[in-house]
Amino acid sequence: MEYIALTGMSERVISELRNHHPLTIEVRSPQNFFAAYKANIGDLIFITHVCPEDMRGGTVGIIAKVLKHQVITHRMVQSNDIYYEERETTLLRIQLEPRFVSRVRRVTSNEVCKATKVDAEEMPFFDAR
């Protein structure tokens, strides 16, 4: 099945999701911003610590369901007698509920300024007998 991918996530994020904890993350990197922006509430997305350039078949990650989705803009103003500077930062806050561990079959889209997409499958766990 094809999923939107969030790549280069920290090990802390992956660990929290692996422990089946719902998690809210702030997405600031441009590549992940475009990907998360395309995801709707209820969609399943693929999350991995691997950077987009290194994604390939066999990359392991976690499939999570999008519970909440919010775009936020922060404004910062700095000034004195000589200059005035105003900066804006836009980020996306997304709440995820982990579903299962998954492995990439193939990367279907990995273009700049577009959502990274992968074809991934659930990794089954078998009991030792």
N, C-alpha and C positions, 0 to 999 in steps of 0.2 A: 504494500500500500504506500502511496506517496504522502509524505509529511513535509511541512515547513520545518526548517532546522534552525535552532539557535546554537551557534558554535563558539568555541573558545571560552566557555563558561568556567568559573573557578571550581576547584575541587570541593570547596565547602558547599556550593550549590548542588553539585552532583551527589555529594554525600547525604545532604538533607533529603533530597528526592529519593535516593536509594533506600533511605530509612522510612519511606512512605509517609513523609511529613508534607502537608500542603505548604507551599512557600511562595512569598511575594518577592519578586526581583525587580530591580530597576535596570532597564536596558538603555545604554547610552551610546554604544558603538554603532556607527552608521549601518554596517552590514546587518547586525542583529535588529536594529531599529526597523529597517525596512521589512525584515522577516516577521517580527512580532506585530508590526502594524497590520500586516495582511491576515494575521490570525484572528478569528472571531471567537466569542464566548462559545464554549462547547467543542471547539476544534481540538484535535489531538496534534501535538507537535513533538518533534525529535530534539532532544537536548544532549549536547556532548561537550567535553572539555577540549576536543581536537579543533584546531583552527581551520578555517574554510579551505586554505590552500592544501592542507594535508588530508582532507576528507576523501575517502575512497571506500570501495567495498570491504566489508569486514570491520569498519569503525563501529565501536560499541557506544551506546548512549541509552537514554531513558525516554520513553514516550510518556507525555503528561497531557492532561486535559486542561484547557484554559478556563479558569473560573471567573476571573475579572480582568478587565482591560481598560487602562486609563492613560491618556496622553497628558503630560504636565509640562508647563513652561515656567522656568525660573528666570527672574530678571535680577541682575546685580548692577548697582550704580556705584561708581567711585568718582569723586570729584574733589578738587581743591581750587585755589585761586587761579591756577595755570591751565588745568585741563578738566574735561568732563568725559567720563567713559561709561558707556552702558553696554552690558553684555546680556545675551539671552541664551539659555540652554534649554533644549527640548529633550525630554526623556519619556520613556514609556514604562509604566508600572504594570506588571502582569502577574496574576496569581495563578499558580500551577498546582495541579493535583496529580501526583505520579500514578501511572497505571502499570507499566511493565518495562523490563529491560529489553532492549532491541538492538539489532545489528543491521547496518547498511548493506543492501544488495548492490546499489549503484547510486551515484549522485546524478540527479536529473537536471539540476540547474544550479550554477554557482557563478553567476555574473555579478559584476560590481553594480551597486545601487538597485539590486533586485533581491527578492527573498531567495535564500538558499533552500533547495528542495532535494529530498532524498527518497529513494524507494527503500523501505526498511521492513524487516520482519521481526516478529516476537521471538526472543530466545527462550526456548523451553528449558525448564530445570527438571532433571530426572532424579528420583531417589535411588541411591545406591542399593543394590540387592546382594 
